[in-house]
């Protein structure tokens, strides 16, 4: 991802070339620019493949659910931005297609029951584990940890309200797209919260290693 790193550095240096900013501040801004560009590429990739496979809204629902919750809860991720984007795009698109295919065959009562189970599981994981940092960037400030956990819970509350609204709207109008988006949000929550656990770390590690091997080949 050397090209993206160069791009972020060039953008920041052109914007702040006349400022009296020190190197540490500049590095922080460059890192922020890099993260923004990577997320933009990720979302663009999801949009492109979502359109190709006819699951644009569903794949975006998964993507934004994972991105929003991950911002505060942390979790395992690839050490390569390239692989991270590939994995994220694949997960969002592939499971959106699966949900799109099977949605009509799953009773609404079963979907609601499964959503409740996922939410209970997710609240438990968030309360117990979040935020999950990385060895490279540990969160040592206890106040920051408490803040991130609180924000993770707030995001979960917002998601729960959104799922309730989607359920009510589906009951009233029976638009199948509402049910698909509901299911995709539930999957995004489940995937992200699973990534906070030890088994989730192991599974993502295996996926990352397989993808690393394929790309090298």
C-alpha positions in Angstrom: 0.0 0.0 0.0 3.0 2.2 -0.6 1.1 4.3 -3.2 -1.7 5.2 -0.8 0.9 6.1 1.9 2.6 8.4 -0.6 -0.7 9.9 -1.6 -1.7 10.6 2.0 1.7 12.2 2.8 1.6 14.4 -0.3 -2.0 15.6 0.5 -1.0 16.4 4.1 2.3 18.1 3.1 0.6 20.3 0.5 -2.1 21.4 2.9 0.2 22.0 5.9 3.4 23.1 4.1 3.2 26.6 5.4 2.2 25.7 8.9 4.5 25.6 11.9 3.5 22.1 12.8 6.0 19.7 14.4 6.8 16.2 13.1 4.7 14.4 15.7 1.6 16.4 14.8 2.3 15.9 11.1 2.6 12.1 11.6 -0.7 12.0 13.4 -2.4 13.9 10.6 -0.8 11.7 7.9 -2.0 8.6 9.7 -5.5 10.0 9.9 -5.4 10.8 6.2 -4.1 7.3 5.4 -7.0 5.7 7.4 -9.5 8.0 5.6 -8.2 7.0 2.2 -8.2 3.3 3.1 -11.8 3.5 4.3 -12.7 5.4 1.1 -11.1 2.7 -1.0 -12.9 0.0 1.0 -16.3 1.6 0.7 -15.7 2.2 -3.0 -14.8 -1.4 -3.5 -17.9 -2.6 -1.7 -20.1 -0.3 -3.8 -18.6 -1.6 -7.1 -19.0 -5.3 -6.2 -22.4 -4.6 -4.6 -23.6 -3.1 -7.8 -22.1 -6.0 -9.8 -23.8 -8.7 -7.7 -27.0 -6.7 -7.2 -26.6 -6.3 -3.4 -25.6 -2.7 -3.0 -27.8 -1.7 -0.1 -27.2 -5.0 1.7 -23.4 -4.9 1.3 -23.3 -1.3 2.5 -25.4 -2.2 5.5 -22.8 -4.9 6.5 -19.9 -2.6 5.8 -21.1 0.5 7.7 -22.2 -1.7 10.7 -18.7 -3.3 11.0 -16.9 0.0 10.4 -19.0 2.0 12.9 -18.7 -0.6 15.7 -15.1 -1.4 15.0 -14.1 2.2 15.4 -14.8 1.9 19.2 -14.7 -1.8 20.0 -11.5 -2.6 18.1 -10.9 -6.2 17.1 -8.6 -8.3 15.0 -7.6 -7.1 11.5 -5.0 -7.9 8.9 -1.6 -6.3 9.2 -1.8 -5.5 5.5 -4.2 -2.7 4.2 -4.5 -4.5 0.9 -5.7 -7.8 2.5 -7.9 -5.9 4.9 -9.8 -4.3 2.0 -10.0 -7.6 0.1 -11.4 -9.4 3.2 -13.8 -6.6 4.0 -15.1 -6.4 0.5 -15.5 -10.2 0.2 -17.3 -10.5 3.6 -19.7 -7.7 2.8 -20.5 -8.8 -0.8 -20.5 -12.6 -0.3 -22.7 -12.7 2.7 -25.0 -10.1 1.2 -25.5 -12.4 -1.7 -26.2 -15.4 0.6 -28.7 -13.3 2.6 -30.3 -12.1 -0.6 -30.8 -15.7 -1.8 -32.2 -17.2 1.4 -34.2 -14.3 2.8 -37.5 -15.3 1.2 -37.3 -18.7 2.7 -36.7 -17.7 6.4 -39.8 -16.9 8.5 -39.9 -13.5 10.0 -40.4 -14.9 13.5 -37.2 -16.9 13.1 -35.3 -13.8 11.9 -36.4 -11.8 15.0 -35.5 -14.6 17.3 -32.0 -14.8 15.8 -31.6 -11.0 15.9 -32.4 -11.1 19.6 -29.8 -13.9 20.2 -27.2 -11.9 18.2 -27.9 -8.7 20.2 -27.6 -10.5 23.5 -24.4 -12.2 22.5 -23.0 -8.9 21.1 -23.8 -6.9 24.3 -22.1 -9.6 26.4 -19.0 -9.5 24.2 -18.8 -5.7 24.2 -19.3 -5.4 27.9 -16.7 -8.2 28.6 -14.0 -7.5 26.0 -14.3 -4.1 24.3 -12.2 -2.3 23.4 -9.8 -4.9 22.0 -6.5 -3.3 21.1 -3.4 -4.7 19.3 0.1 -5.4 20.6 1.4 -2.8 18.2 -0.9 -0.1 19.5 -2.1 -1.0 23.1 -4.6 1.2 24.8 -2.9 2.0 28.1 -5.0 4.9 29.2 -7.8 3.6 31.4 -10.0 6.6 30.8 -9.7 6.0 27.0 -10.6 2.4 27.5 -13.7 3.4 29.5 -14.7 5.9 26.9 -14.3 3.4 24.0 -16.4 0.8 25.8 -19.1 3.4 26.5 -19.1 4.5 22.9 -19.3 0.8 21.8 -22.4 0.3 24.0 -24.0 3.5 22.6 -23.4 2.2 19.1 -25.0 -1.1 20.0 -28.0 0.8 21.5 -28.4 2.8 18.3 -28.2 -0.4 16.2 -30.8 -2.1 18.4 -33.2 0.9 17.9 -32.5 0.8 14.1 -33.3 -3.0 14.0 -36.5 -2.3 16.0 -37.6 0.4 13.5 -36.8 -1.9 10.5 -38.9 -4.6 12.1 -41.8 -2.3 12.6 -41.6 -0.9 9.1 -41.4 -4.5 7.6 -44.5 -5.6 9.6 -46.3 -2.5 8.3 -45.2 -2.5 4.6 -43.7 -6.0 4.1 -40.9 -4.6 1.8 -38.4 -7.5 1.5 -35.5 -5.1 1.3 -36.2 -3.9 4.8 -35.8 -7.5 6.1 -32.6 -8.0 4.0 -31.1 -4.9 5.5 -32.1 -6.0 9.0 -30.4 -9.4 8.5 -27.3 -7.8 7.0 -27.0 -5.4 10.0 -27.4 -8.4 12.4 -24.7 -10.2 10.5 -22.4 -7.2 10.6 -22.8 -6.9 14.4 -22.2 -10.7 14.8 -19.1 -10.6 12.6 -17.6 -7.6 14.4 -18.3 -8.8 17.9 -17.0 -12.3 17.0 -13.7 -10.6 15.9 -13.2 -9.5 19.5 -13.0 -13.1 20.8 -10.1 -15.6 20.8 -11.8 -17.9 18.2 -12.5 -14.9 16.0 -8.8 -13.9 16.2 -7.9 -17.5 15.1 -10.3 -17.6 12.2 -9.3 -14.2 10.9 -5.6 -15.2 11.3 -6.2 -18.3 9.1 -8.1 -16.2 6.5 -5.3 -13.6 6.4 -2.6 -16.3 6.1 -4.5 -18.0 3.2 -4.9 -14.7 1.4 -1.3 -13.8 2.0 -0.2 -17.1 0.4 -2.6 -16.6 -2.6 -1.3 -13.1 -3.2 2.3 -14.2 -3.0 1.6 -17.0 -5.5 
